[in-house]
Amino acid sequence: MSSSTWSRDTKICLPYPYLTRYRLHPSRNAHDNEAFQLSKEEDFAGDASLPVELHDDSITFTEPKSNDVSRANINPKRSFQHYPTSVCTWQYTENITINHIWLVIYMIFTTKPDLEAFQLKLMGPGGDSIAEDLRQTMLAITSNGDSVIFRNAFWQGCASPLINHSIWTPIGKRPLPYLNYVTTSTPTIRRTHPLRPPNPAPGSVVYSRYIPTLDKTFSLLVLDHQEPTHVEFYHYTKKSSSTHAELYGDSLEEDYEYLRRQSEDPHKMTLLGQFDGTLFGYFEVFWAKEDSLGVVTDAGDFDRGFSGSVGYSAFKSRRWLQVCWSSLLHYMFLDDPRTEDTLGEGSMGHELLGDTSFEILQDEVVELPDRQITLTRCSREVFFGLCPFDGHIERTPLQVISHL
């Protein structure tokens, strides 16, 4: 077999609540020694089954391979030919759908996070129809008969097998409603903004993603202020934080009351972060326009803000924090496709973000009514241009934007 970065240990896992695990292995076809197949590990499964089938034993695919074409020699009619090519093949069945091909694409982008795009050749019955489905769902464009699959479209949920929402946000969204504007009025804030949808139920998981470099699943769940373990974890996290310790109460009773008030605030959602069920961080996600941030900075109708702290020192290293903040931003952009910017409150900020921001966040100092903070801003365009999920980014935002 030719040299490859994939191995028998390469695997992927579906997000919560499915958690189905697939392992990569060389194709059983003796005539195709460069192809791979996915096998489902039956011992690994979650609390639910997908409504559609993703796996078929007949599908083989090659690792994306460079076409060895310099940009100077690119044919203008084939402007995407410098992207590597993967060949996906199946035989003797017409039951293959876009969902089966989505799993192959998921495998490729999850294990190759630096891959900006690749050409996908579909070689099997119904391949042309699937290519058209990829184009219609905006995951791909067609170039000279081949599908060109883009990373930024994939991570924004295009062609999701769940149809009406991305697979990383397990709570399905209804179609976007008409806009009804209301006014929030407090002693320090008076803002007109869209009426916000109700928050998910306490204890529900709102985001989940498998992290191959850690072999763990990161998830965000809604804090339940009536669950003692959640209140106790918040109390511990606040006490261990260099930025939150002085902000709120000293006792569990005071912390319970604070969390109860947050649960009743329609513009805010309190979340707990966990890796494979182990809690590690507390986060607040809010609509920025009717927040105090919206008074002092330019916030759009659907822009989101966030703050938070990581509780355990074991999770404060660079690789854990990188996964944490990139996943938090990913969730906010997926939760509402109208969100164009996310705003991070820097008073907690560089404890959570540390040196993991890779220059994709723009900093500015702003004065809030009660304190001064460093505001970090990240746009949808830059975030999905980089897709900084693995902690290894070689390009700057300017380089990314030049490709868009």
N, C-alpha and C positions, 0 to 999 in steps of 0.2 A: 504494500500500500504506500502511496506517496505520502510525504511528510504532512502532518496535520496537527493543529493545536487541540483537536478533539481527542478524547480517549474514552475508554470503557467507563471511567469514573465520572464522565460528564453527565449531568442530570439536571432536570428542571422539575419544578413543582407548581401546580396551579395554586392560586390564592385561596384564602378562606372564603367560603366554607367547604370547598371541594378538596383541596390539598392532595389531589391525585399526583403521584410522582411518576415521571417517565425517565428512562435511562437510555443513553445513546449506545449503540453498538454497530460494528461493521455490518454491511449488507450481507444477507445469506446467499445472495446471488453471486455465484462464482465468476460470472462474466463481468461483474462490475465491482472491481476492487477499490474504487474510490468513493463508493456510496455508503451511506449510513441509514439506519432505521431506528425508530423509537420503539421501545417496549414498555408496556404499562406494568408498574410494580403493584400487584394486587394487594399487598400488605399495607400499602400507604394510601389511605383514603380518609376524607373528612366526614362532616356531618350531612352533606348533601351531594346530590349527583347533578351534573349539568343537564339541562333540558335537551342538549344536542350532543351528538357523538363527535369526538375530536380525533380519535385514534383509529388507524387502519393498518394492519400488518403489511399490506401490499405496497405501502408508500416508501420509497427510498429517495434520498436527496444527498447532494454533494455539499461539502463545505464550500462557502463562497471563495472563489479562486480569482486572483487578479488576472486581468486580460492582457497585461503587459503592453498597454497602449499609453504612450506619453501624451500629455495634454496638447503638445504641439502638433501631434499627428491625428488628433481626433477629427473624425468626419462630422461637419456641422449638422448633417442630417441624423447623426447618431451621437448626440452630445452627451449621452449618459454611458457611453461604452467604456469609460475609464473605471466605472464601478465594477467590483468583482461579480462573478456570476455563479449562481447555484442552479443545478438542474434537479427538478423534482419529477419523479417518474412513478407511475403505477400502471398496472395491467389488469385486464380481464374483469374490470368492474366499472360501472358507471355510477356507483353510489358515492364517489368522492365528491365532497362539497367544499365551499370556501372555508368551512369550519375546520376541516382536516388540514387545509393549507395554512390556516391561521396558526395551528399548533407548530408546524414547521417553522414559520416566521418567528413565532414566540421563542422557539429553541435558538434560532440564530441570533436574534437581537439580545436575548438574555445572556447568552454565553459570549457574545461579541459586542459589548456595549460601546466600543469606539467606532463601530461600523455605521457610517452615516446613511448609506443606502446600498442596495445590491440589485442586480438583475436576476430575475427569476424566470427560468424556462419551465413551463408546465407541459410535460410529455406524458399524456395519458388520455383516456376517453373523457370527453367533456372538458378538456383543458381550456379551450377557447371560451367556453361559458364561464368558467371559474375566473379566468383573466378579466372578463368583462365585469364580473361581480366585484373583483378587487378594485377595478377602476371606478365603478359606481359607488362603492363605499369610501372612496377617496383614500384608500390605503396605497394605491399604486397609480402610476400613469403608464401609458403604453408607449413604448419606443421601439420602432422597427419590429413589431410583432411580439416583443417580450415585455413582461411586466417589470417595472422598476419600483421597488418597495422602499419607502422612506421611513427611517427610524422615528422622526418627529411625528409623523402621522400615526404610526403604530402605537406609540406611548400615549397619544391623545385618545386612544380608544377606537380608532377607525377599524371597521370590520369585526368588531367585538362579537364573539359567539352569543353574547347575551342581548344583542340587538339594541335595546333601548338604554343601555349604560355600559360602561367599561367593566371588564372582568375584575379590575382592582378595587372597584367600589361596589360591594355586594348588595347595598340597599338600592333597589331600582328607583329611578327617577321618573316622575310623570312628565309628559310633554311640557315644555316651558309655558307658563301661564301668561295671560295678558298682564301688563304692568298696572298696578294700582299703587299710587304714591301716598305715603303717610308722612307725618312729621314727628320726629323725636325731639322733645323739649325737656331739658334739664337746666339747672343753674349755670352750667358751662357750655351746653350744646343746644343748638336749635338747627336741625337739619331736615330737609325734605329728601326722602329716599324711597326706593321701592319697598313695598310690603314684603317681609321675609317669610319664607316657608317655615313650618314648624321644624324644630330640631328632631333628629332621630331619637328613638327611645333610649333611655339610660341602659347601659350595658351592651348595646348593639355595636357590632364591628362595622366601621364605615370605610375602612381602607385596609388592604392586605396585599403584600407583594413578596415573592420569594427572592432571597438574596443569595445568588450562587457562590459568591466569594466567602460568605459566612456559613452557607448551608443552613440558613435559618429563614423563617418567615417573619417579616416585620408586619405589625398591624396596629391600627389605631381604633380604640373603642371609646364610646361615650362614657364619661365618668358618671357613676351613680352615687349621689351624695347620701343615699340611704343604705349603701353597701359599706359596712365598717372597714373592710380591707382597702377599699378605694380611699376613704377618708384618712386612714392610717398611712397609706402610701403617700398621699398628698402631703400630710404632715411631715413625714420623714424627708420627702424631697425638698420641701420648703426649708427645713432646718439645715439640710446639707448644701443648700444653694448659697452662693456668695451674693446673689442679687435679690432673692426672694425672701430671705430670712427676716428682714425688717419690715416687709410690706404689710403683712396680715397678722392674724392673731397668734398668740403663743400656745394656746391650748387646743386640744382636739375639738372641744365644744365650739370655740371660736372659728376653727377651720371648717367645721360642719356648717356653721351659719354662713360663712363666706361662700362655700360651695353651693349651699341652697340658694342663695341670692343669684349666683351665676347661672344656675339651672333655670331660673325664672326670667333671665334676661334674653329677650328675643333676638338680640343682635350678636349673641356670643354662644360658643359651644366649648365645653371643657372636655378634653380628651386625655386618655392615658395611652402611652406607647408601650409595646411589648414585643419581645422576640421569643417566638415559640412559647407563648403564654407567660413569660417572665416579665413582669412590669419593670420599666426602667425610667420612664419620664412622664412629666405632666405638661400639657400644652393647652393654651387657650387660642381658639380660632374665632375671628369676629369679622363682621362686615365693617369695613374701614370708614365708610362715609359717615355713619352716625356714631362713630367712636370719637374719642378725643383726638385721635390721629387725624380724623377727617377735618377737624377744625383748623389744623396748622399745616396741612399738606394737601396737595391735589389728589383726591381719591375719587375714582369713578364709581358709578352706581353699584357695580358688582365686584369691586376690588376687595381683597381680603387682607386682614392683618393677623399676625400671630405673635405669641410669646410663649415662653416655657422654660423648663429646667430639667436636667437629667439628674436622677437621684443617686445612682450607684456609680462609684468611681470606676468600676470595671467597664462601664459603657461610655466613659468620657474620652477614650482615645480617638484618634483621627478617623479610623475606619468606621467605628460605630457612629460617630457624630455625622459623618458624611452621609451614611445611609439614612440617619434620622432626619436631617434637615431636608435632603432631597426628596424623601418620601412625603414629608409634611407638605412641601410645596407642590409636589405631584398631586396629592389629594386635593388641595385647594383649587388647582387648575381643572381637575377632573370634575369636582363637585358641581361646578357651574361653568359651562363653556363660555359664558360672557365675562368671566373674570380675566382681565388683561394684565393686572399687576398684583403682586403680593408685597405686603409691607411688614417687615420684621422690626420688632421693638428691640433696639440695641442695648437697652439697660439690662436685659437678660442675655442679650444678643450674642455677645461674643463668647459667652459660656456655652450656648447651644451651637452657634455657628463656628466659634473658634477660628482657626485658620483654614476652614474647609470650604470657604465660599468661592475660591478659585477666581476671584475678581468678577464673578457674574452678578454680584450684588452692588448696587450703587448706594453709597453712604451719604447721608446728610444729617446735620445736627438740627434738631427742632426743639422748641420750648413748649412743653405741655403745661397745663395749669398747675400741676403739682410736682413736676420734675423736668429735667432736661434729659433727652435721650438721643442716641444715634439711630436714625431710621435707615433701614436697609430695604432697598426696593429691587424686585426682580420681575421682569416682564415675561409674559407668555412666550414671546418670540425667542428671547434669549434662552429661557429655560429649556424649551423643547428643541432649540437649535443645538444645545449641548447635551441634553439628556444626561445629567451628571449623576448617574445612579451607582457607579462603582468606585468613585473616589479617585479616578485617574483621568484627567482631562489635559489634553495637549494643546488645545486651541483656545484663544481668547475670544471674548464676545465679538470683537470687531471682525475676527476671521470668520466666525460663525455667520454673522449678518451678511458678510460678503458672499456667502454661499446661498443666501435665501433669495 
